[in-house]
């Protein structure tokens, strides 16, 4: 069972409307052009998956952003401030039953150059997802965000794949405290 199937509870999905899922290639282009222009915090949604069963409202959305300095030190920072479970993946990873974030560094000619790492965040959100604390759903969200982050790192040409392992290994760093 894939991570998307686990978090949505189905393997049947609606066909997306035209333009609804621009994809990783499109987001990589947006990030690269935006970073070249103002080196600011930029992002975009790569895709959204909607179950075909109208009663199942668990829509999965994957997005990416280049982080600015303030974002990395703000309340929703990489430490999660105790609101998330933390995992040893990329620079850091945070997960709950209905979302996950994966932070990695991308040194790429398409961004700041092959020797300068740029902080990137990948996010997966499950609308109407479980608000419980199911470790299987946390790991499924990590699987989705890891796969998406690897695809973006490949598309951007990140040195060493952005430091993301080819195969996902879930290793918890710290438990949720709040």
PEFENBEL-V740245 format. One record per helix or strand of 2 or more residues. SS is the DSSP state (A for helix, B for strand). FROM is the first residue (numbers start at 0). TO is the last residue. If there is no record, write none. Layout:
SS/FROM/TO, SS/FROM/TO
This chain:
A/2/7, A/22/37, B/41/48, B/58/65, A/68/72, A/79/81, B/84/86, B/91/95, B/98/107, B/112/126, A/134/155, A/158/162, B/171/173
